Amino acid sequence: MSDPILLGLSGSLRMEATNRKLMREAARLFDPGTFIEADLHLPLYDGDLETGEGIPEAVQVLADQIAQAHAVIISTPEYNKGPSGVLKNALDWVSRTSGKPWSDKPVAVMSAAAGRAGGERAQMILRSFMVPFQTRILQGPEIHLADSSNEFDAQGRLVSDRYEHTLHTLMQKLRAEAGF
């Protein structure tokens, strides 16, 4: 059997966002495997654009990456008590592609936020967003990284053994769910 392909989606576009760092730490702990970081720089969903021009190439690339991945991790920030618009937009676009790329896909969700709840509300809402896709979303352990700007060292590694242990456990469960 080949190494697993792990796809990561970050709801933050900033390259140094704590959700990107958390996603990359999850990929490191999932290892070995091939990690692909999805590009969510997509146009805003617009039915007229879809009708006139079809599915944008970047959206189709994302849908194909989801379909080809053995497992997916999604890390969401919490903006105004919910997931980012970037993440919701990506999910909306992918829902318009053919082939149901999310169907039966093992998925782990996590969140990093400045507040003391660590994005718990955003993660709960994200889980509800995933229901129509019929994924195999893991129920835990939950990762809600609070005060996230202080939880990474200069190399982007988690500084708390507690968070790293929990994230490692989640990634081992994701590997098992993906059959590795």
C-alpha positions as CSV (number, residue, x, y, z in Angstrom):
1,M,0.0,0.0,0.0
2,S,1.3,3.5,-0.9
3,D,1.8,6.3,1.7
4,P,-1.4,8.1,2.5
5,I,-2.3,11.5,0.9
6,L,-3.3,14.0,3.5
7,L,-5.0,17.2,2.3
8,G,-5.0,20.3,4.6
9,L,-7.5,23.2,4.4
10,S,-6.8,26.3,6.4
11,G,-9.6,28.8,6.8
12,S,-7.0,31.5,7.1
13,L,-5.3,32.8,4.0
14,R,-2.3,34.4,5.8
15,M,0.8,32.3,5.4
16,E,1.8,32.7,9.1
17,A,-1.8,32.3,10.5
18,T,-2.0,30.1,13.5
19,N,-4.5,27.9,11.7
20,R,-1.9,27.2,9.0
21,K,0.6,26.4,11.7
22,L,-1.8,24.1,13.4
23,M,-2.7,22.4,10.1
24,R,1.1,21.9,9.4
25,E,1.7,20.5,12.9
26,A,-1.2,18.1,12.3
27,A,0.4,17.0,9.0
28,R,3.8,16.5,10.8
29,L,2.2,14.3,13.4
30,F,0.2,12.4,10.8
31,D,3.4,11.4,9.1
32,P,4.5,9.4,7.1
33,G,2.6,10.4,4.1
34,T,2.2,13.0,1.4
35,F,0.8,16.3,2.6
36,I,-0.9,18.8,0.2
37,E,-1.8,22.2,1.4
38,A,-5.0,23.4,-0.4
39,D,-5.2,26.8,-2.0
40,L,-8.4,28.5,-0.9
41,H,-7.7,31.7,-2.9
42,L,-11.0,31.2,-4.8
43,P,-13.4,33.7,-6.4
44,L,-16.5,34.4,-4.3
45,Y,-19.2,31.9,-5.2
46,D,-21.5,33.5,-7.8
47,G,-24.2,31.5,-9.6
48,D,-24.0,33.8,-12.6
49,L,-20.2,33.1,-12.9
50,E,-20.9,29.4,-12.6
51,T,-23.6,29.5,-15.3
52,G,-21.5,31.7,-17.6
53,E,-18.1,30.3,-17.2
54,G,-18.5,27.0,-15.4
55,I,-16.6,25.8,-12.4
56,P,-13.4,27.9,-12.0
57,E,-10.2,25.9,-12.5
58,A,-8.9,26.5,-9.0
59,V,-12.2,25.1,-7.6
60,Q,-11.9,22.0,-9.7
61,V,-8.3,21.5,-8.6
62,L,-9.5,21.7,-5.0
63,A,-12.3,19.2,-5.6
64,D,-9.9,16.8,-7.3
65,Q,-7.5,17.1,-4.4
66,I,-10.3,16.3,-2.0
67,A,-11.3,13.3,-4.1
68,Q,-7.7,12.0,-4.3
69,A,-6.8,12.4,-0.7
70,H,-7.1,9.5,1.7
71,A,-7.9,11.9,4.6
72,V,-8.5,15.7,5.1
73,I,-7.7,18.1,7.9
74,I,-9.5,21.4,8.2
75,S,-8.3,24.1,10.6
76,T,-10.7,27.0,11.1
77,P,-10.3,30.4,12.8
78,E,-13.2,31.9,14.6
79,Y,-14.4,35.2,13.0
80,N,-17.4,36.7,14.6
81,K,-18.4,33.5,16.3
82,G,-18.2,31.3,13.2
83,P,-15.8,29.9,10.6
84,S,-14.2,32.2,8.1
85,G,-15.9,33.2,4.9
86,V,-12.9,31.9,3.0
87,L,-13.6,28.4,4.3
88,K,-17.4,28.6,3.7
89,N,-16.8,29.9,0.2
90,A,-14.6,26.9,-0.6
91,L,-17.1,24.5,0.7
92,D,-19.9,26.2,-1.3
93,W,-17.8,26.0,-4.5
94,V,-16.8,22.4,-4.1
95,S,-20.5,21.5,-3.5
96,R,-21.1,22.6,-7.1
97,T,-18.6,20.2,-8.6
98,S,-19.5,16.8,-9.9
99,G,-18.5,13.5,-8.4
100,K,-19.1,14.2,-4.7
101,P,-15.4,14.5,-3.7
102,W,-16.2,14.6,0.0
103,S,-18.4,11.5,0.2
104,D,-17.2,9.0,2.8
105,K,-13.9,11.0,3.3
106,P,-12.2,10.8,6.7
107,V,-12.0,14.3,8.0
108,A,-10.5,15.9,11.2
109,V,-11.4,19.4,12.2
110,M,-9.5,21.7,14.5
111,S,-9.4,25.4,15.4
112,A,-7.0,28.0,16.6
113,A,-8.2,31.4,17.8
114,A,-7.1,34.3,20.0
115,G,-10.0,33.8,22.5
116,R,-10.0,31.5,25.4
117,A,-12.5,29.1,23.8
118,G,-10.0,28.4,21.0
119,G,-12.6,28.6,18.2
120,E,-15.0,26.1,19.7
121,R,-18.0,27.8,18.2
122,A,-16.5,28.0,14.8
123,Q,-15.6,24.3,14.9
124,M,-19.1,23.4,15.9
125,I,-20.6,25.3,13.0
126,L,-18.0,23.9,10.6
127,R,-19.0,20.4,11.7
128,S,-22.6,21.3,10.7
129,F,-21.4,22.6,7.3
130,M,-19.9,19.2,6.6
131,V,-23.1,17.2,7.2
132,P,-24.4,17.5,3.6
133,F,-21.1,16.1,2.2
134,Q,-21.5,12.9,4.2
135,T,-17.9,12.7,5.3
136,R,-16.6,10.5,8.1
137,I,-15.8,13.3,10.4
138,L,-13.9,12.4,13.6
139,Q,-15.7,13.2,16.8
140,G,-12.5,13.8,18.8
141,P,-10.4,14.4,20.5
142,E,-11.2,18.0,19.9
143,I,-8.5,20.6,19.3
144,H,-9.5,24.1,20.3
145,L,-6.2,26.0,20.4
146,A,-6.8,29.0,22.7
147,D,-4.6,32.1,22.8
148,S,-3.1,30.7,19.6
149,S,-0.5,33.4,18.9
150,N,1.3,32.2,22.0
151,E,1.2,28.5,21.3
152,F,3.9,28.2,18.6
153,D,7.6,28.6,18.7
154,A,9.7,30.3,16.1
155,Q,9.7,27.2,13.9
156,G,5.9,26.8,14.0
157,R,5.9,23.9,16.5
158,L,3.4,23.7,19.3
159,V,4.9,24.7,22.6
160,S,2.4,22.9,24.8
161,D,2.9,19.1,25.3
162,R,-0.8,18.9,26.1
163,Y,-1.9,20.3,22.8
164,E,0.7,18.2,20.9
165,H,-0.3,15.0,22.6
166,T,-4.0,15.6,21.8
167,L,-3.2,16.5,18.2
168,H,-1.1,13.4,17.9
169,T,-3.9,11.3,19.1
170,L,-6.3,12.9,16.7
171,M,-3.9,12.3,13.8
172,Q,-3.5,8.6,14.8
173,K,-7.3,8.2,14.8
174,L,-7.4,9.9,11.4
175,R,-4.7,7.5,10.0
176,A,-6.7,4.6,11.3
177,E,-10.0,5.9,9.9
178,A,-8.2,6.2,6.5
179,G,-7.0,2.6,6.7
180,F,-3.3,3.3,7.4
